[in-house]
Amino acid sequence: MDSKEENQTEAKSSETRNFESPAGKAGETTAIPENEPVSTGTEKSPEAACWEENKLLKDQFFRLAADFDNFRKRNARQMEENRKAVLEQVLLDFVEVTDNFDRALKSARTAEEMGSIVSGIEQLSKQFFSILEKYGLERVECEKAGEFDPHKHEAIQHIETSEVPDNTIFEVYKQGYTLNDKVVRPALVSVARNPE
């Protein structure tokens, strides 16, 4: 009889243990393992994340495009202002020459000696070319019997002569010019060709 009571007591205590286990207790939450992610309801789907990134990149692209357009317009405006400033300076320099031309013409009307008129024109020519040199313009070297250079000279005719060596400049028809070492106008020349 004692053994029967002991068996029943053990059975009751095991039922109580099963009922009070963490999974079986009513009203209590079960423990969540640490390695499982907690769902908060604010997670984004890959599509939504992709759309959001796309929107951000588009926004950045449009901002960069607007910045570049503004930079291009500002740069064009600044270049135009610089061009106008340089042109203004060049024209002011040449206005001085025109003033001297006016004075020379006025004195030429009353001058009795041609020598003074020629001297005045020579001075004007020097002043005019000094302004051109100030901005980098230089004359192309070409003189009679000088070497013909097709990069600097343009031959408009060949002249058969033995006065100067073959393939050299015989006569200069129009002066050539370089601007900062670049030929802007070649000299127009005739080139000697020896008869033999």
Long-range contacts (C-beta under 8 A, 24 or more apart in sequence): 90-131, 90-135, 93-131, 93-134, 94-128, 94-131, 96-127, 96-131, 97-124, 97-127, 97-128, 97-131, 100-124, 100-127, 132-177, 135-179, 136-179, 136-180, 137-177, 137-178, 137-179, 137-184, 138-177, 138-178, 138-179, 139-175, 139-176, 139-177, 139-178, 140-175, 140-176, 140-177, 140-178, 140-183, 140-186, 140-187, 142-169, 142-172, 142-175, 142-176, 142-187, 142-189, 143-169, 143-172, 144-169, 144-170, 144-171, 144-172, 145-169, 148-189, 148-191, 151-183, 151-186, 152-176, 152-178, 152-183, 152-186, 152-187, 153-186, 153-187, 153-188, 153-189, 154-186, 154-187, 154-188, 154-189, 155-189, 155-190, 155-191, 156-188, 156-189, 156-190, 157-190, 157-191, 158-190, 158-191, 158-192, 158-193, 159-190, 159-191, 159-192, 159-193, 160-192, 160-193, 160-194, 160-195, 161-192, 161-193, 161-194, 161-195, 162-194, 162-195, 163-192, 164-192, 165-192, 165-194, 166-192, 166-193, 166-194, 167-191, 167-192, 167-193, 168-192
